[in-house]
Amino acid sequence: MPAVYPLTSKLPAAAGEAVAIVRELAGAGHVAFLAGGCVRDLLLGQAPHDYDVATDAPPVRVRELFHATRLVGAQFGVVLVRRRRRWIEVATFRADGPYSDGRHPAEVRFTDAREDALRRDFTVNGMFLDPLENQVIDYVAGRADLEARLLRAIGQPAARFEEDHLRLLRAVRLAARLDFAIEPETFTAIRSHAAKLGLVAAERVREELEKTLQHPNRRRAFGLMRDVGLLAYLWAGAAWHDEQVAAADALLDRLPREVTFELAFAALVADRDVREVHEIARALAFSNEQRETTAWLVEHQADLDEPEALGLARLKRLMAGRAIGSLRQLAETRYAALPDGRQRASALAQRLAGIRPDAVQPPPLVTGDDLAARRVAPGPIYKELLDVLYTRQLEETLSSRADALAALDGLLRARGMVE
């Protein structure tokens, strides 16, 4: 029999749509609960990101009861039900057969709440909530682990990680996010199965890393990945020297609470060659934009280290970059390790504030058409001359087209290209 105890807090208004689904299922004679992470978060006094429903109603019955539905995993009993512009996941209680691919069970059978709880990953995720009776139903001693601040696999830890290898990384993310310790047997099982993470599709690993590194407890997660031996399997060919681990740890520790994934990952690989960063990003199936942004941050990470000495044109070119906000955060993170870090941050803020937005990337005063009009043969000379003139424009030593054309003529005369 499960442990049953009342939920002492009031359900948030955001739970309303999921509760309405539970009520309709119960009214049709079915057992239905809120399930998983939302129950955990409610017991911790935190606001859940979403609400999932678990029920004994099979998918076909769920679709009969609700008009707006979408099948997303019929073989696993999962139906999305639309309620007032929100999609709520409704999953049939199930027991899983053997896992043959380290991700999916070969077969499932629909069952009751107890067996459904026992097939889940961690005890803190294995509880149900009956919102109509305001009671928590706990088959896996999840509340005890919440109170002890422990992350524990349900049943045999090795079996849970054999079923889905991504749970190795998910355990780290969850323990870091909740600031829980990992229960010793679970910790040992993660260490012994760490190499299995290398079998997980790169997209799934990257998605888990996105959630992990964007959370303020990212440094704790990194430390756990190091301690359980997962760092070497985050991407194909991953290699870490002690100095790289220490450098990543230090940067992650000083990052602001709210950062983009690209900035957090750049901090993780900041002391690597830019070409290697591109290779790592490809190995993790980053989008092109994610890869380019991360590599740009690594390439330019030191460019703002001396804000008062940085040339105006150079600063403007950085401001026109794809992620100047993140680059500024990275610079201020680097400053935090220096005795005069606050002064540098203040100097950078003053310089950035002193540049008008329309002056960051103005239209060039001189173009290739002006070179062609002077009968300059096309070739690398075009880029060379236009870059020189645009730099002067950014430095604000050229402020009019007439001045810029005169400067162009001077450059051409200096090269003997015009009389």
MOVEN-V398811 format. One line per field, one symbol per residue. ss: DSSP state (H for helix, E for strand, - for the rest). burial: # if it has 16 or more other ideal C-beta (glycine too) atoms within 10 Angstrom, else .. A space follows every 50 residues. Layout:
ss: ???
burial: ???
This chain:
ss: --EEEE------HHHHHHHHHHHHHHH----EEEE-HHHHHHH------- -EEEE---HHHHHHH---EEEEEHHH-EEEEEE--EEEEEEE-EEE--E- ----E--EEE--HHHHHH---EHHH--EEE----EEEE---HHHHHHH-E E-E---HHHHHHH---HHHHHHHHHHHH--EE-HHHHHHHHHHHHHHHH- -HHHHHHHHHHHHH---HHHHHHHHHHH--HHH--------HHHHHHHHH HHHH------HHHHHHHH-----HHHHHHHHHH----HHHHHHHHHHHH- -----------HHHHHHHH----HHHHHHHHHHHH-----HHHHHHHHHH HHH---HHH--------HHHHHH------HHHHHHHHHHHHHHH------ HHHHHHHHHHHHHH-----
burial: .#....#...#...#.###.##.###...##############....#.. #########.###.##..#.......#####.....##########.... .#.##..#.##.#..##.#############...#########.##...# ####..##.###################.#.##..##.##..##.###.# ...#######.####.##########.########........#..#### #####...############.#....#####.####...#########.# #.##..#..#.##.#####.#.##.###########....#..##.##.. ##.......#...###...##....#........##..######...#.. ..###.##..##....#..
